Amino acid sequence: MKSESNEGPSWVGLPEGVLEVVNRSPLPALIMEVPSRRIIVTNPPARSLLSPEGSELFGRDAESFAADPPSGALELLIAGRLNGFEEVRQLRLRDGSVIPSHTWLRAIGQELPRRHVLVVAMVEGRPAGSVRSPLPEDFRIVIGTCDVNLVIDRVSSDVDAVLGRTPSDLIGQAIFRIVQPEDLAGLMWALAQSTATGKGVALYLHVDDAPGGAELCQMLLSPMDPLPSFAFALIPVQQPEGSQDSDVEALLWETRRAIEALGCSRDLAYLTADQVPGLSLLSSRELEVLTNLLAGNRVPAIARKLIVSQSTIRNHLSSIFRKLNVRSQQELIDLFVPKTDATSSDK
């Protein structure tokens, strides 16, 4: 990786310490300059993925590693219409092989037009590493789903801590009713973009909170079948809007958490709070543990995947047992498996 002593147009506007932050990420991550798409920062997992033989990546066009055309959303991010977006791209490696990559691109800073973009990739079958997240374990991300009528049909219990509202306050509400009027056009536009491309998008929104005010959040949307239903994640923004000193480390780890949380929200999309009493009592972290358990993973594997201790996973399981009124992992699995089988047989 280039050191911070490198100076030049590429580095102007990057937050202090960004190189160390990206370098510590267990996921393949890079920063590219836009609109040129020129790579200016890479970390060891990205270099191992894209250049295992050790050839230089600095200054390369990021698109030279793609075997399929771009979605066209980067121009929208540069212009500030989106804060981020999802891509499922085919990566072309040096040995000629092509592998799928689930990638999120996020803007760095608020300056318009955007100058730098953080790219975080999740490649199936490749370890994410064991670096501990700097985010506190009680860091809150609200996750949920909206049905084809754009009505919230499921939301995690984190909504209480983030917005001071209970899940029952939001379930049954149209998504447009919890967003401040000035942000409705942006939300409608993002939904249209996500529906048209079949890919996730991210944007800033002011979401109504219990005291009658509004909480600035980043919302990540991921389309589901049937359209226009979608899964969402709401991340509270800690810094003042418009700040130029974005915390890139928090952005990187929040992106990872949001990707994982969106995945678990999609995995449980076949369920509503009515079908499993107590489901709306679970936090996003508990839902992540639950979906991993239903996927066949056990405590040691879940702990490795979420990069937490096994005792933390057991604590989450104890909380899930209590909220769903079950007494064992098998009883918990049995609570969901019949519904999964019934859903599959209907398709």
N, C-alpha and C positions, 0 to 999 in steps of 0.2 A: 504494500500500500504506500502511496505517496505520503510523505510526512507533512506536518503543518507548516514547515518552513517553505514549502513551495508557494510561490506567489504568482499572481497573474489574474487576468480577467475571469478565469473559471472560478476562482476562490472568493471573489468579491460578493459579499452578502450572505456567505455561509455562516451559521452560528458558531461561536467559539466552541472548540472541543468536539466538533462533529465527526472528525476522523476517528477519534478514540471510541466514540459511541457506536458508529457503524462497525468498527473493528471488533467490538465485544459481542455483536449480535450472533446468536447461534444459528440464525436463518441466513441463507444467501441474501445479501443486501448490497445495493450500490446506490450511488447518487449520480444522476446525469444532468448535464447542463441542457437547458431547453431554450429555443426550439431545435438546437443542433442534434440533440440526443447523444451528445458526446459523453462518454463515461469519464468521470473525474475522481470518483472514490469507489473502491471495492473492499470487501472484507474477505478473510480467508475462506469461508464457505463458498462465497461467490467465485473466487479465483479457482478453488478446487473443482467447482462445477463447470465453469466456462473455459478454464485454461489449466487443466491438470498438469500439463507439461511445463507450466511456469512462464509462458509468453506474456508480454506486456498487454494489459488491458486499458491502461490510462490513455485517453484520447481516442479509443475505438468508438465507432458508432454502435450503440446498443442494438440497433435493428439488424446488425450483421450477424447476430446470434439467433435471430428468429427465422423459422422456416415457414411462417405464414404471415399474411399482411396484418398491419396494425388495425385497431378498431376505429381510429379516427378521433377517439375521445381525448387524446393528449392536447390537441388544439383547444378544446373546451376547458381543460384544466389550466392551460397557460393563460387563457383569457379571463379566468376566475369564475367561469360558469359552474365548474365542479371543483371540489376540494380534493377529490380522489376518485379512482375508479378501479374496477376489477378487470383483469384480462386472463383468459385461459389460452396461453400461447404454446406453440411447439418450439422448444429450444433446440437449435442445431449445435451439436458439440464438435470438437475438433476431430474426433475419430469418425465423423460422418453420421453418427447415430442421432436420432431425434427423440426427445422425451417431452411429455406434457408438463407444463408448469402452471400452477395457480398463483397468479401474481397480483399484488395490489400496488398501485402507484399513488403516492400522497404528495401534495404540495408542501414545500418547506417555506415557511414565512407567509406573510400576507401581501407582499409587494406585487403590484400588477404592472405589466404582465409577469407571470411567474418566471423565475430564472433557474430554479433548481427543483428537482423532483426526487423523492426517495422511492426506490423500487425494492420491494420485499417479496421474495419468491418462496413458495412452499412446494417442494418437489417430492412426490410420493416415493416412499422407499428409502429416502435419505434421512439420516438422523438429524434432529434439530439441535443437538448439543445439550449441555447440562448447565449452561450459564443461568444463574438465578436472576429473575426479573427484578429491576429496581422498584417496580410498582408494589405497594403494600398488598398483602394477601386479601385485605378487605376492600381493595379497589373495586369500585362499582361500575358495571356496565349493564344497562337495561337492555334485555333482549326480548323479542316477541315476534308475532306474526300478524299480518292483516289478510283478510279473506278477499275474494274477488270483488266485493263491494267496498274494499278499502276500509273495512271496519276491523278494529283491533279484536282479535279473538283469543290471544294469549299474550301474557307479559310476565316477566320475572319479578320477584318480590323486591328487587333492587330499586324499583320505582319509588318506593317509600323513602329510601335514603337520598336518592338523587332529586326527586321532585316533591317529596313530602306528600305523596298521594298513594293510595292503596291500589293494588291490581284491579279491584272491583270498580274503582273510579274510572278506569280506562277501558276495561273490557266492554265491548259493545259500542264504544265511541268511534266515530269516523276519525281516521288519522288527521284529517284537516282541522278537526275541532280542537286539537291540543296544541296546534302550532300558531304562533303569532301572525296576524294578518299580513304584515310586511314580508313574511317568508313563504306565504302560500304559493306565489308564482314560482319561486325557486323549487319548492317541493313538487309541484305539478310538473315542472319541466324535468326534474330529476327522475320522477316516476315514468314519464314518457320515454326518456332516454334509456332507462333500465329495461323497460318493457320491449322497446324496439330492438335493443342489442342483445337482450338475454343475459346481460352482465351487471354486476354490482356497481354502485356509484356511492360517493360520499359528498356531503355538503354540510355547511353550518346552518343551524336552525335555532330559533328561540322557542323553547317549549314551555307551555304553561305549567307553573308550579302551584302548590297548595296555597301559599300566602297571597295569591293573586298577582304575582309577578311573573317573570319568565327566566328560565335557565338557559344559558347558551350551551348548546351541545353540538357535537358532530354526530350526524346520523349516517350510518352505513346501511344501504338498502341492497338486498339480494333477491332477484326475482325467483318465484316458485311456480310450479305447475299446479293448477291452471292459472295462466295470467289473467288479470294483473295482480294476483296475490303475491305477497313478498314477505321475506324475513327482514327484521331490522335490528340494529344495535344502536343505542344512544350512549355516547361517551360525554360526560360533563367536561367542559373546557375550563381549565384552571387559570389560564392566562387571559388578560384583557383582550378583547377582539381587536385586531389590527396590530397586535404586537409584532415587531420584526425579529424578536429574539426567541423564536420558537424553541422549545425544549425537544430537540431531535431524539434524545434517548427515550423520553416519554412517548413521543410520536411513534417510534419504532415498536416499542413494546405494546403500546395501546393498539397499534395495527395488528400485531400478532394476536393479542387477546380478542380483538374484535373479529378477526378472521375465524378463529376457533369457535367463538361464541355464535357467530352467524351459522357456522356449520352445524353446531348442535341444535340451533333453533330450527334449521331445515330438517334435521334428522327426526325431530319430534313434531313436524308439521301436521302429521296425520291425527294428532291429539288436540283436544281442547280442554280447558279447565273443567268442563262439565263431565268429561269422560273419565278423568282421574281426579277425584276430589283431593284437594291439597296441592295440585300441580302448581297453582299460582302462588303458593307459599314458598316455592323453591327459588333460590337466587341463581344468577347466571352461572356462578362457579359450581353450585350444586347440580345444575342441569348439565354442565360439562362432565362432571363426575358420573352422573346418571347415564348419559349417552355413551360414554366410554365403557361403562359396566355392561350396558345392553349390547354393545358391539363385541362382547366376549373378553374384554380386558379385565384383569384383576388388580388388586391394590398396588403391587409393585410396578406393574406396567403403566397404570394410570399415573402414579407418582412420577415416573420417569417422563412421561409425555407432558404432564403439566408442570414439570420441574418444581415440584414441592416434595415435602417429606411424606413418607407413608403414614405417619401419625396424623398429618393434616388431612390426607384422604380419608382415613378412618373417622376423623371428626366430622368431615362432611357427610360421610355415609350415615353416621349416627343421627345427624340432623335430618337427613332425608328420611330415614326410618321413622323418626318421630313425626315428621310432617305428613308422611303418607300412610302412617299407622301400619307399618310392617315391622317384622322382627328379625329378618335375615336377608342376605343378598339374594338367595333363591326366591324368597317370597316377594322381594322387590321386582325381580326379573319376571316372575309369574304374573305380576300386576300389569305388565306391559306386553309380554309376548303374545297372549291371546288376541290383543287388539291389533298387534302387528300382523299376525296370521290372518285375521279377519279382513284387514285392509288389503293384504296381498291377494286373498282369494276373490275379492271383489273386482280386481283389476283385470 
